[in-house]
């Protein structure tokens, strides 16, 4: 297997963190997104949507989308159970992972697309969309902070793929995207400090 990756992008990092938590080593191929390597004819044969990450299997089949890749890896390496250990926990992890994707990742991505000088030459930006989504992100982070007053991790007392999604999104938001983190979110800060201290967070 090999993973088509980019060290600065949040979705490939989700897969790298997942691999690290599982103790799996997979060779990576770096794709330069700003040079549009993901849109080349060669890469589009691997993923017609022209996005990363992509996991290429030994027989040449390619699996795209970070959660799909992680689910495949979970089937091959079920421990530790990052998607949940039983029916209820799996549903809870799925719920939280989806909430974070929709409520945090998507508006952060809109701020990146419409507000970053790095994307200005790639898309027709709508500055108002960036401003609107900054406010959406702030409100959602406040909601997440309140939820973490009741639990150690997002899906309960065990670390899961939902925490991976949240950390990669939050680090992307406060790093490349330039969305400030409000220190008043004490529960979120406590969670972030703990998850960031895991070895997998260093990938």
ROLUM-814491 format. One record per residue (C-alpha): x, y, z. Coordinates in pm, whole numbers, plus 50000, padded with zeros to 5 digits. Each point is the difference from the previous one (the first is absolute). Example, Ala and Ser with C-alpha at 12.3 -4.5 7.8 and 13.67 -1.06 7.14 Angstrom:
2
@east->51230 | north->49550 | up->50780
@east->50137 | north->50344 | up->49934
//
This chain:
203
@east->50000 | north->50000 | up->50000
@east->50095 | north->50364 | up->49964
@east->49830 | north->50321 | up->50105
@east->49978 | north->50307 | up->49778
@east->50053 | north->50273 | up->50254
@east->50071 | north->50365 | up->50067
@east->50162 | north->50093 | up->50331
@east->49813 | north->50332 | up->50035
@east->49648 | north->49887 | up->49909
@east->49761 | north->49889 | up->50277
@east->49833 | north->49701 | up->49833
@east->50321 | north->49808 | up->49925
@east->50112 | north->50075 | up->50356
@east->49684 | north->49830 | up->50127
@east->50114 | north->49681 | up->49829
@east->50359 | north->50036 | up->50121
@east->49877 | north->50041 | up->50359
@east->49776 | north->49697 | up->49959
@east->50291 | north->49795 | up->49867
@east->50220 | north->50114 | up->50288
@east->49736 | north->49907 | up->50258
@east->49980 | north->49654 | up->49842
@east->50377 | north->49964 | up->49980
@east->49987 | north->49950 | up->49622
@east->50275 | north->50126 | up->49770
@east->49901 | north->50085 | up->49643
@east->50231 | north->50173 | up->49747
@east->49879 | north->50342 | up->49891
@east->50015 | north->50191 | up->49673
@east->49987 | north->50378 | up->50045
@east->49760 | north->50186 | up->49772
@east->50055 | north->50374 | up->49949
@east->49651 | north->50148 | up->50016
@east->50100 | north->50353 | up->49904
@east->50166 | north->49864 | up->49686
@east->49673 | north->49813 | up->49932
@east->50171 | north->49662 | up->49981
@east->49675 | north->49846 | up->50124
@east->49834 | north->50117 | up->49677
@east->50250 | north->49834 | up->49765
@east->49875 | north->49732 | up->49762
@east->50210 | north->49740 | up->50179
@east->49853 | north->50083 | up->50340
@east->49643 | north->50029 | up->49869
@east->50028 | north->49635 | up->49897
@east->50047 | north->49922 | up->50371
@east->49725 | north->50237 | up->50123
@east->49776 | north->50163 | up->49738
@east->49907 | north->50272 | up->50253
@east->50363 | north->50113 | up->50012
@east->50027 | north->50016 | up->50378
@east->50212 | north->49845 | up->50270
@east->50052 | north->49783 | up->50198
@east->49997 | north->49689 | up->49784
@east->50109 | north->49657 | up->50118
@east->50132 | north->49785 | up->49716
@east->49981 | north->49629 | up->50077
@east->50254 | north->49742 | up->49891
@east->49780 | north->49890 | up->49709
@east->49967 | north->50358 | up->49875
@east->49649 | north->50073 | up->50126
@east->49970 | north->50347 | up->50151
@east->49785 | north->50103 | up->50294
@east->49930 | north->50371 | up->50042
@east->49838 | north->50200 | up->50284
@east->50165 | north->50004 | up->50340
@east->49721 | north->49825 | up->50193
@east->49968 | north->49726 | up->49737
@east->50376 | north->49939 | up->50023
@east->49985 | north->49991 | up->50380
@east->49708 | north->49757 | up->49996
@east->50195 | north->49769 | up->49769
@east->50299 | north->50014 | up->50234
@east->49774 | north->49936 | up->50301
@east->49873 | north->49682 | up->49835
@east->50355 | north->49879 | up->49946
@east->50124 | north->50110 | up->50344
@east->49703 | north->50010 | up->50241
@east->50199 | north->50087 | up->50312
@east->49992 | north->50260 | up->50137
@east->49639 | north->50053 | up->49895
@east->50002 | north->50360 | up->49877
@east->49649 | north->49976 | up->49854
@east->49854 | north->49850 | up->50319
@east->50004 | north->49659 | up->50167
@east->49626 | north->49917 | up->49992
@east->49683 | north->50111 | up->49823
@east->49925 | north->50290 | up->50234
@east->50355 | north->50129 | up->50004
@east->50029 | north->49973 | up->49622
@east->49683 | north->50204 | up->49961
@east->50128 | north->50259 | up->50247
@east->50335 | north->50030 | up->49822
@east->49826 | north->50031 | up->49662
@east->49769 | north->50269 | up->50139
@east->50286 | north->50209 | up->50136
@east->50225 | north->49953 | up->49700
@east->49719 | north->50117 | up->49772
@east->49914 | north->50295 | up->50224
@east->50361 | north->50117 | up->49993
@east->50030 | north->49954 | up->49623
@east->49683 | north->50198 | up->49931
@east->50014 | north->50254 | up->50280
@east->50373 | north->50076 | up->50009
@east->50192 | north->49859 | up->49706
@east->49767 | north->50129 | up->49728
@east->49985 | north->50364 | up->50120
@east->50376 | north->50001 | up->50066
@east->50049 | north->49880 | up->49643
@east->49783 | north->50287 | up->49874
@east->50211 | north->50253 | up->50190
@east->50310 | north->49841 | up->49844
@east->49857 | north->50001 | up->49648
@east->49855 | north->50351 | up->50008
@east->50238 | north->50176 | up->50238
@east->50353 | north->49869 | up->49950
@east->50250 | north->50168 | up->49767
@east->50132 | north->49651 | up->49923
@east->49673 | north->49902 | up->49833
@east->49931 | north->50336 | up->49833
@east->50166 | north->49896 | up->49674
@east->49817 | north->49666 | up->49993
@east->49636 | north->50103 | up->50052
@east->49776 | north->50304 | up->49960
@east->49978 | north->50107 | up->50363
@east->49691 | north->50142 | up->50169
@east->50131 | north->50195 | up->50301
@east->49655 | north->50016 | up->50161
@east->49994 | north->49620 | up->50011
@east->50325 | north->50001 | up->50198
@east->49862 | north->50251 | up->50249
@east->49671 | north->49815 | up->50041
@east->50173 | north->49668 | up->50062
@east->50243 | north->50148 | up->50251
@east->49694 | north->50081 | up->50213
@east->49863 | north->49648 | up->49946
@east->50329 | north->49851 | up->50120
@east->50005 | north->50219 | up->50312
@east->49646 | north->49899 | up->50095
@east->50068 | north->49631 | up->49944
@east->50321 | north->50007 | up->50203
@east->49801 | north->50148 | up->50285
@east->49749 | north->49716 | up->49970
@east->50278 | north->49739 | up->49993
@east->50151 | north->50157 | up->50310
@east->49672 | north->49958 | up->50186
@east->49970 | north->49638 | up->49890
@east->50348 | north->49918 | up->50127
@east->49901 | north->50113 | up->50349
@east->49824 | north->49662 | up->50026
@east->50257 | north->49760 | up->49852
@east->50372 | north->49940 | up->49958
@east->49989 | north->49942 | up->49624
@east->49730 | north->50082 | up->49748
@east->49840 | north->49655 | up->49989
@east->50048 | north->49926 | up->50369
@east->50291 | north->49879 | up->50208
@east->50192 | north->49839 | up->49715
@east->50203 | north->50169 | up->49728
@east->49847 | north->49950 | up->49656
@east->50012 | north->50106 | up->49637
@east->49772 | north->50292 | up->50098
@east->50283 | north->50143 | up->50209
@east->50238 | north->49957 | up->49706
@east->49762 | north->50190 | up->49773
@east->49956 | north->50277 | up->50255
@east->50370 | north->50047 | up->50073
@east->50104 | north->50001 | up->49634
@east->49727 | north->50252 | up->49920
@east->50077 | north->50224 | up->50296
@east->50374 | north->50001 | up->49932
@east->49933 | north->50080 | up->49634
@east->49763 | north->50281 | up->50102
@east->50239 | north->50165 | up->50244
@east->50305 | north->49937 | up->49781
@east->49970 | north->50043 | up->49625
@east->49651 | north->50151 | up->50004
@east->50080 | north->50254 | up->50272
@east->49688 | north->49961 | up->50214
@east->50095 | north->50092 | up->50358
@east->49927 | north->49762 | up->50287
@east->49806 | north->50160 | up->50284
@east->50173 | north->49909 | up->50331
@east->49666 | north->50043 | up->50174
@east->49908 | north->49657 | up->49860
@east->50156 | north->49825 | up->50299
@east->49849 | north->49656 | up->49939
@east->50106 | north->50002 | up->49637
@east->50348 | north->50118 | up->50100
@east->50029 | north->49717 | up->50254
@east->49894 | north->49747 | up->49737
@east->50234 | north->50149 | up->49740
@east->50299 | north->49988 | up->50236
@east->49935 | north->49634 | up->50080
@east->49945 | north->49887 | up->49642
@east->50294 | north->50205 | up->49873
@east->50228 | north->49820 | up->50246
@east->49933 | north->49663 | up->49835
@east->50289 | north->49876 | up->49782
@east->49764 | north->49970 | up->49703
@east->49936 | north->50376 | up->50008
@east->50362 | north->50064 | up->49898
@east->49954 | north->49850 | up->49651
//
